Amino acid sequence: MKLIRTSLTALVVFVAASYALAAGPILLANGTLTGSSAGYYTDLSGLDGTMENGVSKTLLGGLGSGLGWAYGNTFVAVPDRGPNAVSYDSLLDDTVTWINRFDTITMDLELNTQRSSLSKAPALPFTLTPTLQKTTLLYSPDSLTYGSGDGLGVGPGAPTENGPNSYYFTGRSDNFDANTTSGDSKDARFDPESVRVSSNGRSVYISDEYGPYVYEFDRATGRRLRSFTLPDHWYVAKKYPVGTQESNGNTSGRTANKGMEGLAITPDGRTLVGMIQAALIQDNLLGGDAAKLLRFVTIDIASGQTTHEYAYLLSTGSGVSDVVALNDHEFLVDERDGKGLGDGSKAKIKQVFKIDISNAVDVTEMNGSDAARNAVAKTLFLDIVAVLNANGITSDLIPAKIEGLALAGDVVYNGTTYHTLWVANDNDFLQDYGGVMNSNPNQFYVFGFTDDDLGGSKYVPQVPSVARP
């Protein structure tokens, strides 16, 4: 992303009136990523062959499961547990030995000097060109627990790529030790959902749904460096390869496939904030507001310990997909439904709320009903569907899974400085939807917002530690 610091008034003579008059965040650009130097929908992992379901080990998809800013024009993106939308084996939730990874992407944001007369939609202020630069596989230097495949009609779950001091994490759901809780960091199964870059740029922090876990990886190599401590009541005692069986077979812990979905890092690089996607099993069983309660924690990066647990209540969405930090106490939360492109329906709920934890009540020891009564206050910051609709993108073309959020550098447009909020989709690796080629690509939307749009809040961007005084 090239940060444009000079006035563009003389260059931008075609500004739509709606941009100048709009209140709240506006759409600056959108772009797609459909391949790499290795080929169409092919990542840069360098793996060979196919997985158990016949899908290529290098399929480029699901990039918007998590999106993180790595400074300048560089971002990192994580696909989730792999292309399990492809039917394979229901006893494994259709998961395969997809090796978990993250992708490094450059995003070139350029002034749009062309205005199309063929479209009813207004020309966007900028063009966006994403380019895949690198794919990094995630592994542990110490041995991990993999499934044997016994009784499931499949082979072992360990990747053939494993070697001495290189034990890869995978999305396969039976890669666990049945004798431990879901918080066992030796389990090889991993379902990445959000990613953040450390202030020194050397590490990435990735949250997961299986544990749930928050792991730190070396950004250059993909080697796991450590695991952060999360509350015991977030883990399930009994693990199963099938998600519904796992949820039904436990009375407490995270709901299967709805673990830690959102992860933020504060601008000073010292604290992580991780939010569960849906109510814990024990909270959901209480009903009422407790069934809409999402617990989230603050984690001290230096010590690796959880410091607080707070409560967030869903409004109209079915879950939360990501969290980003405006400053050290205010955050943007992505709340959504599952409707839209990829679901055969029309998008309805894709909203970003602003919350403040400065006076939040710690709910660690509270049951769901009491915790719900102490939920943080929230205000609507961005209605993604409304803004995209206003720019000519109909609801059936808005991705069902708007999951990745990232705050990045500022741009200047028409004399106004805009902070940028980047939004990405998880296409479940199904880029060709409904039999139409390239109909559901990896998409990125860039929204711009001003200080006035923050309603009195102050945006403090994360900056590399070497740049701090």
VODRENMAR-269817 format. One record per residue: x, y, z of N, C-alpha, C in turn. Coordinates in steps of 0.001 Angstrom, whole numbers, padded with zeros to 6 digits, always signed. Last residue first. Example, Ala and Ser with C-alpha at 12.3 -4.5 7.8 and 13.67 -1.06 7.14 Angstrom:
+012850-002250+007080+013670-001060+007140+012900+000030+007870;+013190-005690+007800+012300-004500+007800+013200-003300+007800;
END
This chain:
+009709+006019+020200+010764+006731+020930+011224+005941+022146;+009317+003475+017686+008858+004131+018882+010010+004858+019562;+010288+002062+015627+009913+003446+015323+009449+004202+016558;+010655-000463+016462+011870+000311+016195+011552+001760+015923;+008072-001486+016566+008718-001070+017818+009958-000232+017588;+005771-000252+014119+006908-001116+014478+007628-000582+015704;+002519+000588+015399+003698+000920+014621+004824-000017+015021;-000955+000801+015317+000190+000013+015727+001355+000375+014823;-002634+003968+015766-002186+002833+014951-001024+002090+015581;-005227+005002+017510-003776+004945+017709-003264+003752+016909;-007992+007041+017397-007324+005915+016755-005823+006039+016938;-010199+007872+019912-008944+008222+019256-008305+006972+018678;-013690+008808+019969-012585+007873+020212-011343+008334+019458;-015624+010545+019048-014864+010914+020238-013735+009972+020585;-016592+009192+016756-017478+009570+017854-016747+009867+019144;-015258+008549+014468-014983+007730+015644-015797+008140+016866;-015529+010263+012393-016368+009063+012364-016252+008235+013639;-013544+012143+012776-014921+012515+013120-015843+011303+013170;-011332+010855+011713-011410+011017+013165-012831+011356+013597;-012671+008731+009088-011977+009904+009602-012055+009931+011124;-012137+005811+007086-012888+006536+008104-012022+007670+008655;-012560+003574+004376-011869+004723+004946-012744+005395+005983;-012085+000163+003568-012974+001233+003996-012135+002353+004602;-011483-002182+001185-010812-001162+001988-011805-000045+002283;-011764-005674+000823-012423-004371+000748-011666-003404+001658;-010946-008529-000972-010492-007563+000026-011206-006235-000230;-011523-012021-001601-011806-010597-001806-011312-009755-000647;-011088-014842-003427-010599-014182-002220-010737-012678-002448;-014175-015389-005375-012728-015284-005149-012382-014795-003748;-016426-016756-006724-016330-016538-005276-014859-016427-004882;-016257-017224-009394-017412-016454-008933-017365-016134-007442;-014555-018709-011009-014057-017510-010345-015186-016613-009845;-017110-020212-012931-015680-020028-012688-015399-018685-012022;-019958-021628-011607-019450-020461-012332-017997-020220-011951;-021086-023554-010033-020635-023944-011356-020088-022817-012191;-021513-022393-007584-022664-022624-008453-022286-022975-009872;-018285-020945-007541-019539-021217-006839-020678-021379-007838;-015100-021337-007240-016060-021506-008336-017385-021923-007722;-013785-021281-004845-013732-020093-005683-014719-020137-006847;-013831-022470-002060-014739-022734-003176-014821-021487-004045;-012496-022025+000263-011739-022654-000815-012614-022981-002031;-014091-020431+001835-014123-021883+002066-013437-022669+000953;-013693-017743+001648-014520-018365+000609-014587-019891+000717;-013745-015245+003821-013338-016649+003800-014242-017350+002796;-012790-011847+003025-013748-012953+003133-013053-014309+003225;-011791-008803+004734-011574-009917+003800-012586-011026+004052;-011062-005377+005070-012006-006460+005347-011826-007546+004295;-009423-002694+006624-009388-003706+005570-010240-004895+005988;-009609+000629+007135-010062-000634+007705-010189-001623+006561;-007576+003504+007415-008100+002420+006585-008418+001172+007392;-008186+006994+007783-007632+005763+008326-008262+004620+007529;-007792+009695+005602-008618+008566+005995-007747+007482+006634;-007751+013148+005184-007008+011973+005642-007980+010906+006132;-008658+014949+002309-009054+014427+003615-008228+013198+003957;-008091+015683-000289-007726+016602+000774-008069+016135+002171;-008798+013475-001785-009527+014723-001968-009313+015679-000797;-007287+011436+000537-008138+011455-000653-008934+012750-000686;-004621+009807+001927-005246+011122+001754-006015+011096+000447;-004468+007066+004242-004352+007616+002891-004994+008994+002895;-002746+005191+006834-003653+006230+006356-003429+006522+004875;-002372+001583+007311-001937+002957+007193-002982+003909+006630;-004870-000506+008975-003562-000278+008358-003308+001222+008208;-006581-003073+010580-006386-001629+010486-004987-001390+009958;-008501-005805+009476-007176-005263+009780-007232-003744+009663;-010461-008773+009607-010356-007325+009759-008909-006939+010034;-012198-011467+008079-010921-010868+008454-010984-009356+008523;-014875-012234+007353-014242-012717+008588-012981-011972+009011;-017723-012774+005844-016839-011623+006036-016144-011849+007377;-019171-015054+004310-018240-015098+005428-017260-013928+005374;-020669-014371+002091-021351-014820+003307-020438-014725+004519;-019893-011465+000125-019540-012783+000671-020267-013116+001966;-022243-010079-001997-021460-009817-000790-021162-011154-000124;-023973-010661-003954-022557-010693-004321-021646-010338-003141;-026458-010278-002953-026127-011642-003340-024665-011792-003740;-026547-007505-002596-026383-008360-001421-026045-009805-001767;-024538-005687-005012-025789-006227-004501-025540-007279-003423;-022818-002873-005163-022563-004300-004923-023804-004882-004265;-023105-000111-005400-023503-000947-006516-023235-002426-006366;-022618+001268-003117-021597+001325-004159-021863+000317-005274;-024606+000632-001415-024573+002007-001911-023557+002195-003024;-023821-001969-000736-025011-001762-001560-025003-000375-002191;-021666-001317+000926-021415-002003-000342-022610-001858-001277;-023070-000085+003033-022068+000672+002279-021774+000004+000938;-024747-002172+003911-025311-000901+003467-024325-000118+002613;-022882-004149+004672-023849-004406+003611-024396-003101+003051;-021511-002913+006810-020808-003260+005576-021778-003464+004424;-021894-000456+008853-022780-001459+008287-022230-001796+006903;-019896+000503+011545-019955+000324+010096-020946-000777+009748;-020526+000949+014262-019512+001768+013599-019639+001696+012079;-022792+000893+016876-022559+000518+015487-021578+001496+014845;-021537+000251+020134-022188+001169+019208-021843+000744+017790;-021841-001264+023367-021406-001317+021978-022193-000307+021150;-020673-002126+026653-021537-001338+025775-020966-001366+024361;-020093-005469+027854-019597-004150+027466-020625-003453+026576;-022198-007107+030279-021570-007018+028958-021135-005588+028658;-023411-007941+032577-022242-007069+032705-021482-006948+031381;-025304-009742+032033-025758-008474+032616-024625-007474+032775;-023756-011879+031258-024507-011143+030237-024997-009804+030761;-022856-012829+033737-021902-012205+032834-022619-011369+031774;-025197-013962+034719-024623-012801+035397-023643-012067+034487;-025525-016011+032814-026588-015030+033037-026043-013773+033697;-023129-017549+032968-023492-016825+031767-024528-015746+031972;-021374-016883+036099-022085-017746+035162-022570-016892+033992;-018115-015482+036792-019576-015382+036694-020153-016449+035778;-015395-015306+036887-016023-016201+037856-017540-016199+037764;-014868-013434+034787-014222-014750+034831-014970-015739+035703;-015631-010898+034198-016698-011897+034394-016144-013313+034512;-014884-007614+035008-014313-008940+034796-015359-009995+035140;-016403-004931+033358-016400-005778+034544-015808-007139+034190;-014895-001986+031892-015573-003277+031794-015405-004086+033078;-013865+000478+031418-014621+000296+032663-015363-001032+032680;-012499-000004+029040-011821+000738+030109-012537+000606+031448;-013392-001224+026778-013217-002081+027959-012617-001331+029144;-015691-000551+024304-014700+000067+025184-014594-000787+026443;-016454-001106+020802-016615-001373+022227-015470-000730+023005;-018237-000858+017789-017150-000313+018606-017454-000591+020077;-018985-003222+015181-019341-002456+016368-018088-001959+017092;-019913-003872+011966-018746-003669+012818-019155-002742+013959;-021816-006372+010243-021707-005105+010945-020469-005063+011829;-023674-007858+008327-022213-007765+008321-021913-006395+008936;-026530-009387+007617-025844-008834+008786-024336-008961+008637;-027135-010133+004859-027968-009252+005676-027156-008565+006777;-026753-011391+001568-026150-010942+002814-027086-009995+003552;-028806-013909+000216-028410-012511+000211-027870-012106+001581;-027639-017161-000892-028650-016251-000364-028132-014818-000447;-025708-019065-001293-026874-019090-002157-027983-018161-001707;-023385-018910-000026-024459-019546+000730-025730-019643-000109;-021783-017580-001690-021234-018816-001149-022260-019585-000343;-022937-014456-000697-022248-015212-001736-021530-016412-001131;-025164-014813+002166-024503-014080+001093-023857-015001+000082;-025070-015392+005720-025792-015234+004466-024967-014460+003446;-024428-015754+008345-023762-016593+007354-024399-016496+005987;-023821-012620+010065-024559-013850+009873-023803-014692+008851;-021487-010915+012345-022099-011262+011049-023045-012444+011153;-019313-008486+013574-020437-009369+013883-021187-009655+012587;-016274-007444+014495-016986-007862+013285-018053-008897+013647;-015385-004715+016439-015784-006124+016465-016641-006425+015237;-012825-002618+017538-013865-002838+016543-014118-004333+016435;-012117-001165+020772-011931-002176+019736-013107-002171+018763;-010205+000478+023293-011362+000455+022406-011074-000429+021188;-007837+000473+024703-009047+000079+025421-010308+000048+024553;-005686+001295+023195-005440+000242+024188-006682-000196+024948;-007304+001502+019982-006315+001999+020936-006178+000934+022016;-008554-000154+018197-008438+001269+017866-007373+001931+018730;-007910-003449+017262-007765-002446+018311-007668-001042+017733;-010310-005859+016082-009108-005049+015896-009106-003929+016928;-011645-009095+015617-011538-007938+016492-010249-007195+016140;-014014-011312+013973-012690-010726+014211-012802-009492+015087;-016510-012614+014107-015436-013190+013305-014077-012564+013541;-019256-013677+016070-018215-012668+015832-017064-013324+015095;-022645-014622+015134-021353-014798+015772-020421-013653+015444;-025003-013915+014024-024940-015258+014609-023611-015522+015297;-026346-010591+014686-025495-011550+014011-025486-012893+014718;-027681-008828+016271-028480-009605+015316-027648-010625+014545;-025847-008825+018808-027046-008060+018482-027928-008891+017559;-024178-010514+021494-024536-010404+020087-025789-009555+019926;-022278-009087+024067-023555-009666+023677-023812-009442+022200;-019364-009875+025874-019918-009172+024709-021217-009869+024335;-017323-009650+028777-018514-010172+028120-018966-009251+026989;-013938-010657+029740-015061-009736+029641-016191-010366+028834;-011216-011413+031764-012236-011966+030881-013455-011048+030924;-007670-010791+032044-009070-010471+032320-009966-011235+031347;-005215-012109+031561-005315-011137+032661-006753-010806+033032;-003453-014996+030706-004709-014267+030595-004851-013363+031810;+000095-014903+030005-001041-015216+030860-002274-014383+030520;+002508-014286+028864+001725-015343+028236+000456-015691+028981;+004145-012233+029602+004042-013366+030518+003312-014553+029892;+003968-010582+027267+005255-010847+027920+005202-012099+028792;+001235-010372+026633+002145-011082+025732+003447-011461+026434;-001592-010941+028395-000319-010230+028483+000720-011002+027671;-004761-010871+027076-003595-011727+027311-002344-010861+027326;-008208-010732+027719-006977-009987+027450-005806-010861+027878;-011035-012375+026206-009978-012242+027203-008893-011286+026736;-014585-012802+026056-013306-012469+025448-012303-012120+026534;-017621-014537+025383-016571-014148+026329-015307-013788+025552;-020738-013757+024355-019418-014127+023852-018380-013631+024849;-024063-014633+024716-022870-014120+025395-021592-014649+024757;-026427-015608+024022-025855-014618+023099-024544-014052+023629;-027193-017130+026120-026985-017832+024854-026418-016911+023781;-027692-015266+028063-026460-016056+028191-026150-016796+026898;-030208-014302+027564-029070-013521+027086-027758-014290+027171;-031655-017570+027327-031774-016127+027511-030579-015396+026934;-029615-020417+028391-030618-019727+027601-030647-018235+027879;-027860-022162+029560-028666-021319+030455-029773-020594+029712;-026440-023292+027496-027432-024131+028180-028327-023327+029118;-024617-021295+026865-025728-021541+025953-026834-022360+026623;-022785-021643+028924-023563-020403+028841-024785-020602+027962;-021694-024129+028371-022369-023922+029649-023196-022648+029663;-020542-023658+025801-021610-024650+025975-022397-024385+027252;-020140-020160+025012-019629-021417+025532-020812-022365+025785;-021408-018536+022074-021462-018791+023510-020823-020120+023871;-018957-017935+019476-020316-018171+019959-020251-018499+021445;-016269-017144+019206-017236-016876+018140-018679-016984+018612;-014302-015321+021608-014928-016551+021175-015986-016223+020112;-011510-013170+021232-012949-013334+021455-013458-014646+020856;-008620-011733+022673-009203-012832+021908-010656-013060+022259;-006113-009510+022526-007511-009595+022945-008185-010625+022058;-002827-009012+023765-003720-009617+022795-005127-009649+023383;-000472-006435+024415-001653-007181+024844-002405-007753+023649;+001660-004996+023378+001851-005701+024647+000699-006630+025036;+001663-003205+021280+002184-004546+021042+002318-005398+022282;+000464-000781+021379+001792-000873+021990+002402-002260+021850;-002054-001306+020213-001032-000561+019463+000369-000626+020055;-003003-004762+020830-003048-003341+021145-001889-002615+020455;-004469-007030+018638-003253-006685+019365-003282-005185+019609;-007131-009473+018515-006584-008132+018309-005275-008008+019051;-009072-011971+017123-007849-011683+017871-007351-010299+017496;-011844-014247+016930-011268-012907+016773-010047-012706+017640;-012381-016942+017540-012480-016464+016168-011758-015143+015965;-012033-019626+019380-011556-018249+019366-011435-017749+017931;-014713-021654+018244-013784-021303+019306-013327-019863+019201;-016531-023182+016808-016856-021795+017159-016016-021363+018351;-016158-025846+016491-016020-025004+015300-016412-023554+015548;-018079-026512+019386-017224-027006+018301-017310-026094+017082;-018004-024148+021994-018818-024880+021034-017927-025298+019877;-015825-024529+024828-016225-023854+023591-017106-024759+022731;-017272-025644+027984-016206-025400+027022-016720-024764+025754;-019489-028249+029121-018830-026947+029242-017694-026857+028228;-020479-030681+028598-021379-029749+029275-020748-028388+029493;-020256-032756+025649-019655-031971+026730-020693-031034+027337;-021372-033922+023451-020750-034804+024433-020092-034079+025593;-022192-031963+021731-023221-032709+022465-022641-033565+023577;-019696-031157+020692-020517-030213+021454-021553-030936+022307;-018885-033552+019469-018039-032945+020490-018825-031960+021345;-020854-033961+017595-020685-034949+018661-019870-034368+019804;-020353-031796+015941-021632-031866+016653-021558-032864+017803;-017700-032448+014984-017985-031276+015796-019276-031359+016576;-015930-035402+015150-017121-034756+014599-017561-033626+015527;-013816-036383+016655-013527-035875+015312-014699-035119+014687;-013801-035229+020087-014294-036127+019044-013935-035546+017681;-012967-034993+023521-012733-034590+022129-013205-035678+021167;-013965-033711+026594-013979-034864+025699-013884-034388+024254;-013792-031220+027777-013094-032340+028413-012968-033534+027472;-013045-028086+026205-013945-029228+026410-013129-030397+026955;-012198-024826+027549-011844-026106+026937-012932-027149+027152;-012878-022660+029009-013045-022536+027562-012789-023873+026855;-012168-023032+031605-013582-023245+031286-013888-022985+029809;-009472-022314+031725-009814-023730+031653-011263-023948+031225;-008364-019539+029729-009144-020063+030868-009532-021522+030675;-005022-019945+028295-006406-019481+028244-007182-020083+029409;-001709-019121+027649-002615-019749+028601-003998-019115+028514;-000151-019638+024447-000619-018762+025521-001655-019488+026385;+002769-021254+023331+001318-021287+023440+000901-020432+024620;+005561-020543+021102+004930-020788+022394+003411-020788+022262;+006589-020946+018516+007473-020485+019578+006874-020736+020955;+006515-022873+015598+005800-022438+016795+006793-022110+017901;+007757-021647+012525+008011-022483+013696+007234-021965+014902;+007693-020079+010291+006483-020799+010636+006632-021717+011835;+009867-018433+009537+009955-019880+009309+008653-020640+009522;+009239-015740+009973+010104-016100+008855+010025-017584+008514;+007691-015610+012285+007124-015162+011011+007953-015616+009814;+007142-018062+014612+008181-017265+013972+007695-016889+012570;+004054-017834+016404+004918-018472+015421+005988-017503+014943;+002052-018439+019187+002995-017503+018569+003918-018305+017649;-001426-019236+019543-000025-019619+019401+000776-018456+018825;-004172-019871+021313-003476-018734+020719-002007-019113+020726;-006941-022174+020935-005546-021846+021217-005234-020441+020738;-009875-023778+022334-009192-022837+021444-007765-022566+021911;-008938-025576+019994-008554-025626+021398-009614-025062+022349;-010172-025010+017481-010152-026351+018043-009892-026353+019546;-009881-022349+016592-011180-022812+017082-011134-024164+017775;-007293-019886+017251-007792-021144+016677-009129-021525+017301;-004973-017223+016389-005998-017841+017234-006657-018982+016487;-001601-016342+016212-002733-016916+015495-003683-017576+016487;+000848-013949+015773-000003-014589+016767-001252-015065+016036;+004112-013885+014452+002680-013758+014221+001964-014515+015321;+007183-012000+014760+006278-013083+015125+004885-012809+014584;+008573-009752+013948+009238-011052+013852+008308-012236+014123;+007662-007169+014332+007508-007769+013015+008052-009173+012880;+007526-005987+016734+008859-006024+016120+008835-006706+014748;+004852-006320+017334+005329-004960+017084+006731-004939+016482;+003461-009135+015512+004081-008514+016677+004633-007142+016318;+000376-009428+013821+001829-009357+013726+002371-008628+014948;-002313-011774+013926-001769-010442+014212-000244-010522+014198;-005168-013525+012762-003712-013407+012813-003319-011962+013079;-007696-016066+013131-007277-014664+013112-005770-014610+013271;-008020-018820+012763-009149-017925+012504-008778-016444+012510;-006944-022201+012237-006648-020771+012368-007834-019893+011994;-007094-024949+013734-008070-024295+012855-007906-022784+012973;-005447-027984+014179-005358-026530+014330-006283-025901+013296;-004097-030943+015568-005185-030278+014847-005212-028792+015196;-002160-031994+017184-001728-031454+015895-002848-030720+015169;-001685-031435+020622-002578-031886+019560-002178-031213+018254;-000196-030161+022458+000502-031172+021662-000395-031756+020564;-001778-028543+023965-001030-027895+022885-000188-028877+022070;-004902-029144+025021-003605-029812+024912-002840-029262+023703;-007465-028267+025353-006395-027294+025507-005005-027886+025408;-009270-030284+025357-009006-029642+024072-007929-028570+024157;-007711-032691+027610-008722-031712+027230-008353-031087+025886;-006767-036136+026891-006526-034801+027429-007656-033867+026998;-007155-038503+025594-007031-038552+027049-006788-037193+027687;-007039-038309+022882-008370-038426+023488-008324-038403+025010;-005128-036121+021176-005015-037145+022212-006346-037189+022954;-005633-035601+017603-005632-035203+019010-005418-036414+019902;-006770-035380+014791-005369-035255+015218-005284-034723+016645;-009236-035418+013672-008912-036501+014609-007469-036436+015098;-009506-033299+011832-010188-033202+013124-009862-034307+014117;-006973-031608+010116-007720-032866+010272-008223-033016+011698;-005426-029403+009607-006826-029180+009918-007606-030440+010211;-002177-029476+011241-003106-029720+010148-004539-029436+010594;+001250-028728+011771-000130-028628+012222-001042-028830+011015;+004111-030846+011402+003193-029836+010894+001813-029909+011548;+007121-030966+012755+005848-031664+012872+004748-030658+012540;+010282-031134+012647+009287-030453+011820+008001-031276+011809;+012209-032663+013852+012057-031280+014311+011100-030465+013462;+012292-034749+011057+012888-034455+012364+012782-032969+012688;+009126-034258+009323+010506-034702+009412+011042-034421+010791;+006175-034389+007282+006834-034323+008582+008272-034830+008501;+004904-034905+004919+005969-033895+004891+006689-033766+006229;+002795-036493+005350+004010-037148+004869+005179-036187+004844;+001037-035715+008368+001436-035370+007002+002710-036103+006600;-000964-037990+010169+000306-037269+010115+000674-036951+008668;-003234-039570+010318-003396-038137+010078-002110-037344+010015;-003575-042755+008579-003100-041896+009659-003166-040417+009284;-006534-043381+006493-005187-043621+006978-004810-042680+008106;-009952-044375+007147-008929-043527+006531-007565-043892+007106;-012010-045481+008570-011892-045819+007159-010889-044969+006414;-012155-045196+011207-012700-044095+010415-012618-044368+008919;-010846-047112+012607-012284-047036+012759-012944-045945+011942;-007875-045231+012700-008553-046490+013008-010048-046266+013218;-006445-042936+012416-007399-043251+011354-008180-044517+011618;-004774-041930+014292-004353-043163+013627-005232-043480+012421;-003948-038437+014576-004895-039540+014606-004373-040755+013850;-001100-037128+016386-001903-037273+015174-002846-038462+015322;+000588-034884+018396-000282-036056+018391-001162-036041+017147;+004034-033915+017776+002626-033628+018010+001829-034931+017954;+007394-033088+018791+006405-034003+018231+004990-033628+018652;+008738-029809+018199+008536-030969+019057+007389-031814+018502;+008576-027727+016499+009858-028443+016516+009788-029696+017384;+005633-027450+014518+006212-027497+015854+007566-028206+015774;+004534-025226+011861+004988-026496+012428+005500-026329+013847;+003063-023942+008954+003166-023862+010407+003524-025225+011000;+004407-022448+005972+003763-023568+006645+004040-023518+008145;+003830-019607+004103+004639-020154+005196+003855-021230+005925;+004182-018141+000996+003335-018998+001810+004213-019700+002843;+004493-014906-000513+005095-016050+000182+004015-016832+000909;+003110-013048-002080+004572-013028-002057+005182-014300-001475;+000382-012189-004041+000913-013170-003104+002429-013215-003215;-001029-009033-004237-000072-009952-004862+000481-010889-003794;-003820-006909-004966-003134-007815-004038-002206-008763-004809;-004553-003793-005793-003946-004951-006448-003213-005799-005412;-007118-001482-006037-006380-002350-005130-005873-003562-005891;-007735+001980-006627-007704+000607-007116-006829-000205-006159;-009853+004482-005105-008583+003809-005311-008795+002462-006002;-012507+005498-005169-011363+006417-005152-010024+005761-005477;-014658+003892-007576-014075+003974-006241-012834+004847-006277;-017326+005208-009463-015941+004735-009439-015395+004894-008035;-020662+004098-008743-019643+005145-008793-018248+004543-008786;-022473+001929-010931-021829+002169-009649-020802+003285-009771;-023199+001476-013468-024042+002391-012719-023409+002750-011378;-020675+001339-015995-021269+000836-014762-022116+001910-014101;-019495+002549-018082-020305+001375-018384-021036+000844-017167;-017721+004436-017579-019036+004934-017971-019999+003783-018229;-015300+004477-015050-016021+003678-016029-017383+004286-016308;-012585+006488-014740-013966+006335-014322-014724+005607-015403;-009278+006490-013500-010213+006115-014556-011620+005998-013975;-007615+006812-011433-007722+007944-012357-008660+007656-013512;-007365+005964-008253-008120+005558-009433-008326+006777-010334;-004336+005543-006576-005389+006462-006963-006059+005989-008247;-003741+002297-005160-003377+003399-006055-004586+004270-006349;-002335-000031-003217-003502+000839-003242-003121+002097-004008;-001230-003161-003187-000930-001879-003817-002219-001091-003997;-000276-005324-000851-001498-004671-001311-001136-003297-001874;+001269-008483-000594+001412-007036-000726+000132-006485-001334;+001097-011133+001718+000511-010475+000547+000875-009001+000549;+001757-014298+002901+002201-012906+002932+001802-012255+001610;-000229-016715+004532+000255-016137+003288+000639-014682+003492;+000200-019559+006642-000243-018185+006427+000432-017652+005175;-001145-022870+007397-000183-021927+006805-000679-020500+006932;-001546-026411+007919-001874-025017+008205-000757-024089+007754;-002040-028888+005608-001041-028288+006483-001373-026814+006659;-004659-031122+005556-004246-029804+005079-003238-029234+006067;-005671-033770+005722-004363-033388+006273-003820-032137+005587;-009201-032904+006146-008101-033679+005577-006781-033171+006166;-012713-033147+007030-011389-032539+007116-010324-033479+006560;-015289-034118+007197-014744-033853+005858-013390-033148+005894;-015637-034918+009771-016176-033599+009398-015618-033144+008057;-014947-037509+009825-013866-036553+010088-014333-035121+009840;-017147-038787+009057-016616-039161+010373-015431-038297+010778;-017538-037986+006456-018314-037308+007496-017831-037657+008898;-015208-037406+004147-015564-038421+005125-016262-037721+006284;-015790-035516+001801-014761-036556+001893-015201-037673+002829;-016686-032630-000067-017114-033845+000619-016002-034889+000616;-015336-029557+000575-015347-030649-000397-015659-031940+000348;-015034-028074+002745-016333-027917+002085-016472-028951+000964;-012494-028309+003608-013405-029363+004044-014831-029145+003546;-009806-027178+002875-010975-027280+001993-011923-028395+002380;-008720-025817+006137-008568-026452+004841-009869-026593+004083;-009004-024372+008461-008489-025740+008563-008443-026489+007240;-008330-021154+006999-008653-021953+008176-008192-023401+008021;-005690-018926+005939-006835-019779+005658-007109-020647+006882;-004537-015777+006916-004568-017203+007259-005834-017857+006729;-002251-013265+005841-003603-013817+005832-003543-015301+006157;-000542-010178+006258-000522-011633+006360-001968-012111+006447;+000677-007451+004235-000313-008069+005112-000030-009568+005198;+002314-004435+003322+002377-005883+003525+001356-006358+004556;+002958-001826+002946+001934-002394+002061+001812-003906+002208;+003568-001061+006303+003749-000680+004912+002618-001205+004057;+002678-003908+008368+003307-002604+008145+003565-002347+006651;+001076-006073+008403+002481-006306+008727+003329-005078+008421;-002189-006730+009501-001277-005766+008880+000143-006032+009355;-004044-009711+008848-003281-008854+009744-002351-007936+008994;-006885-011728+008742-006059-010777+007999-005364-009861+008987;-008514-014858+008386-007851-013882+009243-006932-013013+008423;-010042-015709+006311-010348-016235+007635-009713-015340+008690;-009396-014860+003780-009968-013892+004700-010405-014458+006019;-008519-017058+002322-007523-016117+002855-008094-015147+003877;-009655-019304+001114-009964-019016+002507-009105-017947+003141;-006954-020453-001058-008332-020128-000707-008473-019786+000759;-005145-022170-003228-005145-020838-002633-006586-020445-002326;-003851-025387-002916-005014-024583-003267-005005-023264-002502;-001850-027240-002603-001449-025842-002777-002618-024935-003138;-002761-029776-002597-002195-029286-001341-001827-027806-001413;-005822-030244-004365-004400-029912-004359-003949-029384-003008;-008095-032819-003440-007816-031396-003630-006314-031152-003540;-008688-035411-002766-008345-035132-004146-008034-033685-004452;-008979-035942-000134-010201-035645-000878-009939-035273-002328;-006373-036251+000799-007257-037410+000760-008514-037176-000078;-004494-034054-001449-004863-034593-000141-005870-035729-000314;-001904-034210-003972-003232-033894-003473-003443-034517-002097;+001322-032757-004939+000271-033751-004859-001036-033235-004304;+003623-030792-002996+003299-031605-004172+002096-032496-003893;+004261-027360-002030+003893-028751-001757+003530-029476-003050;+004829-024687-002230+005742-025617-002872+005433-027077-002609;+003389-022509-001337+003915-023445-000339+004906-024430-000922;+002077-020500-002680+003526-020619-002866+004158-021536-001823;-001072-021508-004236-000248-020732-003316+001223-021006-003556;-003289-021034-006892-002193-021855-006369-001339-021008-005440;-005177-019893-008611-005566-020387-007299-004546-021380-006738;-002970-020366-011257-004333-019993-010909-004755-020679-009616;+000559-020119-010305-000594-020508-011097-001911-020047-010520;+002788-019099-009134+002759-020552-009309+001540-021016-010104;+002373-016462-008755+003346-016800-009797+003377-018296-010074;-001187-016798-008145+000164-016368-007788+001088-016669-008958;-004691-015950-007721-003572-016807-008084-002250-016209-007651;-006609-014122-007085-007045-015367-007726-005886-016276-008142;-007829-011698-005167-006590-012454-005342-006966-013837-005845;-009360-008472-005699-009419-009922-005546-008037-010531-005748;-010546-005418-004145-009725-006194-005073-009838-007668-004783;-011732-002070-003642-011844-003507-003417-011035-004237-004491;-011814+001083-001880-011333+000185-002934-011756-001241-002632;-013291+002687-000112-012209+003275-000888-011801+002399-002066;-016354+003328+001256-015591+002307+000543-014562+002989-000342;-016444+005080+004423-016766+004936+003003-015916+003833+002403;-017870+005689+007695-016864+005092+006806-017366+004955+005377;-019820+008759+008113-019370+007424+008470-018381+006889+007462;-021606+010365+005641-021283+010347+007064-020912+008924+007425;-020862+011837+002492-021149+010650+003298-020747+010839+004746;-020190+013841+000836-021240+014117+001799-021468+012969+002776;-018230+012905-000827-017970+014151-000129-018967+014363+001009;-019439+010612-001881-018219+010500-001082-018032+011736-000233;-021602+011604-003306-021872+010748-002151-020647+010586-001268;-020544+012865-005487-021039+013684-004385-021257+012866-003132;-017509+011516-006703-018959+011415-006576-019417+012198-005363;-014951+013150-008363-015425+012697-007072-016953+012664-007039;-013344+013664-010531-014594+012956-010760-015241+012481-009467;-010925+014626-010157-011913+015599-010609-013291+014970-010767;-008198+014263-008674-009468+013584-008566-010592+014560-008902;-006062+015985-008946-006100+014769-009744-007482+014144-009776;-006479+018053-007204-006291+018379-008613-006414+017154-009501;-006683+016656-004754-007815+017399-005287-007685+017653-006779;-004936+015262-003263-005249+014689-004558-006358+015466-005263;-002223+016259-001272-003593+016480-001683-003823+015933-003080;-000069+013588-000081-000303+014896-000672-001747+015012-001107;+000273+011004+000779+000274+012060+001773-000001+013453+001209;-000512+007751+000500-000530+008982-000282-000725+010149+000663;+001210+004925+000805+000501+005883+001624+000608+007256+000980;+000713+002104-000960+001453+003341-001005+000659+004398-000277;+000831-001177+000000+000000+000000+000000+000871+001234+000000;
END
